Amino acid sequence: MKKYQGLSILIVSLFISTVSAQRKPISARVDSLMKLMTLEEKIGQINQYSGREATGPVTRKQTYQLNDIRSGKVGSMLNVHGVKNTREVQAAALQSRLKIPLLFGMDIIHGYKTIFPIPLAEAASWDLDAIRLSAHIAAREAAAAGLHWTFAPMVDIGRDPRWGRVMEGAGEDVFLGSAIAKARVYGFQGDRLGGTDAVMACAKHFAAYGAVAAGRDYNDVDMSERLLWDTYLPPFKAAADAGVATFMNSFSTLNGIPATGNSDLQRHILKGKWNYKGFVVSDWGSIGEMVEWGYASDSSDAALKAITAGCDMDMQSEAYKRHLARLIKEGKADVKLLDDAVRRVLYKKFELGLFDDPYRFCNESREQETLSNPQHKLIARDIARKSIVLLKNEEKVLPVSAKVQNIAVIGPLVKSKRDLEGSWIPRSDTSLVVSLFEGIKGKIAPGSNLMYAKGCSIADTSQADFQEAINLAKQADVIIMALGESYSMSGEAKSRTDIHIPGQQEALFEAIEATGKPVVVVLMAGRPLIFNKVARKASAIVYAWWLGAEAGNAIAGVLFGDYNPSGKLPVTFPRSIGQIPISYTQYNTGKPVKSPDDIKYKSAYIDSPNSPQYAFGHGLSYTKFSYSGLKLSKSSISANETSELSFTLTNTGEIAGEEVAQLYLQDPVASVVRPLKELKDFRKVSLKPGESKVVRFTITKDYLSFFNRHLEWVAEPGNFKLMIGAASDDIKLETALTLVQ
Ligand code: GLC
């Protein structure tokens, strides 16, 4: 009997100690663990290796280091996914002395199993709820597959479409980019970390990576502090305010110092001014790359500069693993820097519940059930169609009647599947992708005659198949062409000096258009392309980005009118490469162009208008909207007052639709020159035919504020112009507001 009493006392005391340990604040649990750790074990926590599916240049024969994991020399893995794999590798970590579980991270940029539209496409939806849901589904699938962490959202402002990574972000605008950054962080992380249907998010690439010189990836970034604060930092601050768990360094420099070794960014701004408590992971090998940059003399110097500057985890360069212990023992690196980094990493592991159950994300039945959830593709289809932008629709060529008799679909992207997934997907599965051809086939009446010709390839020079396509076009009542980039033409390390539609595709379009029949062009790409001939001669143009697995159904739904397109461009489309970098936030200058006929001594090009091919915020609908009755509750306010701006939006057409009403502001006189307009808010409004709604914005001091030359966030007394637009170049209403002292 005594034996059993002893056993039950032991079990109860074990239970109490476990529960009390779990009830201790996480910071106390971190401190207790840190006290047990050796220097090597601490360094292990900030060392991250990639699994076999490398997403960067494998610097040396980086085998799958299970031995290092078993000896506690690795704190995190990237590119290991699937419950079976993560369970196996986690088991290795639990053989280490202190049994500290690993973090598993991966680039879940626009979906894990269900591939969603690329982020730039989703930004064109201006639908924050849909964007958040897209990130939530991606997180739910990734977490079910054993992942704890996604290296997303990429929140880099992108104003240079030569840069291939513009596809990963939310476009050119500070307000829209910041709003989307928050939506994606909330989508990935849920209301709080620790749920097994959510993952840690990662705001990247810190910072200003989108401004690389000449649009060439990994290049230098040189800009004023004011431009950095006014334009490139706000989406990162929005992500931090939304509680993003981690940040990732950029590969680029900022004003001569690599971001990975930049303490202004990581210590002064992020962990100082913003009081950020998460951790910063380097980009793939970016610590080691400071040697190539000429900022570090060798890998050891790079490790010292990175840990000093605030880079908490080393992705794949092994600089911390190889040098940090010696640097600390030699007194060159302060162990407090290491302790701070390790504490930040361990805190997240506790938050995720990994110490309570290291396998809590490794549930095979949840993986199977989640990854086969049929709802996910319907959600993907919904945001895909909301991301489509109708650029042009002359003589109402669109929508096409499903009863059309003879329809010709022509172009290299008509039957493509892999391209529709875009770049940055964990693994391609084209069996899940609906091509445009399949989407159209599913829409037209059974008796219709659907004719297909590829016409040419995406990028080669041959026109050999033009005639076959022309012959089909001559027989057709409706011609739909699908042109654009291949999936491998945008994304990381995909900068292009020429962003015209590649190959012979525009020549093919001109040959088809020469038949004299109206042509509908669907463009698919990861960035703005230049297509002036198509823009001039096509009867209708639909920009369909790369819309993911449900692309074909979404595009066909728009072409045949099941869904009235509502997308608006999140990025400016230039007429020529010569206009780049380009965005809608232009300045009046001292010599503004007042008339296109008078550009003598004006801020203008002699060979092109200043205006883009398509402006930020542009997007048409199959219906029409009217804007009227603009009111301001107060025409002047003091700094702590607000004024309510309202107007009436009416659907004056015959079909239901959604309009993105955009609020722009100009500060015409300020202590630093301000752009002619800046987006300050927007509403996406659904309206039935004939329906009107009053749209309201509450104007606060914040709407009027900017970073001045001293980097202070200020609203200066004076007059402001408030504009309501259907696009940045389509202002419908405007009024004036005065900020009094
Ligand atoms: C890549 C990318 C980064 C990504 C990381 C891990 O080089 O720059 O965005 O998260 O490596 O794949």
Boltz pocket constraint, residues with backbone or C-beta under 6 A from the ligand:
constraints:
  - pocket:
      binder: B
      contacts: [[A, 55], [A, 56], [A, 78], [A, 107], [A, 151], [A, 204], [A, 283], [A, 284], [A, 492]]
      max_distance: 6.0
